[in-house]
Amino acid sequence: MDVVTIQIEVAYAKLMEQLIIPLTVPENTTAEQAIELSKIKMRFPEIDLTQQKIGIFSKPCALSTVLQAGDRVEIYRPLIADPKAVRKQRADEGKKMKKGGGEIAT
């Protein structure tokens, strides 16, 4: 009996580098199994699946999620700044600029 396979991708991106690895895997492969099969952690040893989240096409998923043909498993880097805090800081800076207008250069 032949093993049914599907085509998927595993992706990881750093600030200045990204890698997308196409794979042919057996049907019913989980996201975690696909990551291991891709050997992407050899290229990026900083990947820690106990700490980092993953998803399929930007939708968060569990490591145990069974993949479908055409899925792209994405490994997400930890955020370096809280997006809410950054938005609040930008809003506060915008208010200050509008009120005071800044100092006049001489």
C-alpha positions in Angstrom: 0.0 0.0 0.0 1.4 3.4 -1.0 1.7 6.2 1.5 -0.3 9.2 0.6 1.7 12.4 0.7 1.0 16.1 0.7 3.0 19.2 -0.2 3.6 21.8 2.6 6.1 24.5 3.6 7.8 25.4 6.8 8.8 29.1 7.2 10.9 31.2 9.6 12.0 34.8 9.3 14.6 36.9 11.1 15.0 40.6 10.6 17.3 40.3 7.6 16.8 36.7 6.6 13.9 34.4 5.8 13.7 30.8 4.8 10.8 28.8 3.4 11.3 25.1 3.1 9.0 23.1 0.8 8.4 19.5 1.9 6.6 16.4 0.9 5.2 14.8 4.0 2.9 11.9 4.8 -0.8 12.7 5.2 -1.7 13.3 8.9 1.7 14.9 9.6 1.4 17.4 12.5 2.9 20.9 12.5 5.6 19.8 15.0 6.5 16.8 12.9 6.8 19.0 9.8 9.1 21.4 11.7 11.3 18.5 12.7 11.4 17.0 9.2 12.3 20.4 7.7 15.5 20.5 9.9 15.0 24.3 10.1 16.3 24.3 13.7 19.7 23.2 12.4 19.8 26.5 10.4 18.2 28.6 13.2 19.2 27.0 16.5 17.5 29.9 18.4 14.1 28.4 17.6 12.5 27.1 20.8 9.1 25.6 20.2 8.4 25.6 24.0 8.6 29.4 23.9 7.7 30.4 20.3 4.3 30.3 18.8 3.5 28.8 15.4 0.7 29.3 12.9 -0.6 28.3 9.5 -0.8 31.2 7.1 -0.9 33.8 10.0 -3.5 31.9 12.0 -2.2 30.6 15.3 -2.2 26.8 15.7 -1.0 24.1 18.1 2.0 21.9 17.4 -0.4 19.0 17.3 -2.4 20.5 14.4 -2.7 18.0 11.5 -1.6 19.7 8.2 -3.5 19.9 5.0 -2.1 20.0 1.5 -0.6 23.4 0.7 -0.3 24.6 4.4 2.6 26.8 5.3 3.7 26.3 9.0 5.1 29.6 10.3 7.4 29.8 13.3 7.0 33.3 14.9 9.8 35.2 16.6 9.1 36.7 20.0 8.0 40.3 19.9 10.8 42.8 20.9 8.3 45.5 21.9 4.7 45.4 23.1 2.6 46.7 20.2 0.1 48.4 22.6 2.8 50.2 24.4 4.4 51.4 21.2 1.0 52.7 19.9 0.4 54.5 23.2 3.9 56.1 23.1 3.3 57.3 19.5 0.0 58.7 20.4 1.4 60.5 23.4 4.3 61.9 21.3 1.8 63.2 18.7 -0.2 65.0 21.3 2.9 66.7 22.7 4.0 67.8 19.2 0.6 69.4 18.4 0.3 71.2 21.7 3.8 72.7 22.1 5.1 72.7 18.6 8.7 72.0 19.8 11.6 74.3 20.3 12.6 76.9 17.7 16.0 76.3 16.3 18.3 79.3 16.2 
